[in-house]
Amino acid sequence: MLDGIIHCCVSKEEAYKILWHCHGSDYGGRFGGERTATKVLQSGFYLPILFKDFREFVRRYDSCQRAGNLPHGHDMPLQGILEIELFNVWGMDFMGPFPPSYLNTYIYVAVDYVSKLVEAVASPTNDTRVVMKFLQKNTFSGFGVLRTLINDGGTHFCNKQLDFMLNRYGVCHKVATPYQQHTNGQA
């Protein structure tokens, strides 16, 4: 009895059959030493020298020798995917100046990161008032309060007025790095 579970002790010939089944031959894949040993123990079998038997089994097993050493046991874990909802994260920026058209020389562009929806407004200036008016009129009233706003470090985005408004609504303001425009690649 090991860990309160009754295990069946088997002979060496039977051990190789058990290792072959627990190693993944029935599943189309091959499991590593620790996982195979766990599967053997979970199956209710006990092999006196399980890990030594498994090393010998792998040495004899032709496809394990051909596969070689596949290093993945101690890799750094992958980062989880950031889950965002529709209209929660927006990238915004000004384009221009362009030749005047009805006194407008700039275009203010906002892009939703999930749906890729583009909202654009022509404007005579590129200042904070345009940004705040756009957020209240087009974004907040049309799509709800966003969670994150991403833009470049322009003075029309980084100032006390806009920070106060974003804090009041609970919006996280992220600034893209100046020499890597692709950080805010959506806008």
Stockholm file with secondary structure:
# STOCKHOLM 1.0

chainA/1-187         MLDGIIHCCVSKEEAYKILWHCHGSDYGGRFGGERTATKVLQSGFYLPILFKDFREFVRRYDSCQRAGNLPHGHDMPLQGILEIELFNVWGMDFMGPFPPSYLNTYIYVAVDYVSKLVEAVASPTNDTRVVMKFLQKNTFSGFGVLRTLINDGGTHFCNKQLDFMLNRYGVCHKVATPYQQHTNGQA
#=GR chainA/1-187 SS CBTTBCCEECCHHHHHHHHHIIIIITTTSCCCHHHHHHHHHHTTEECTTHHHHHHHHHHHCHHHHHHCCCCCTTCCCCCCCCCCCTTSEEEEEEECCCSCBTTBCEEEEEEETTTCCEEEEEESCCSHHHHHHHIIIIIIHHHCCCSEEEECCCTTTSSHHHHHHHHHHTCEEEECCTTCGGGGCCC
#=GC SS_cons         CBTTBCCEECCHHHHHHHHHIIIIITTTSCCCHHHHHHHHHHTTEECTTHHHHHHHHHHHCHHHHHHCCCCCTTCCCCCCCCCCCTTSEEEEEEECCCSCBTTBCEEEEEEETTTCCEEEEEESCCSHHHHHHHIIIIIIHHHCCCSEEEECCCTTTSSHHHHHHHHHHTCEEEECCTTCGGGGCCC
//
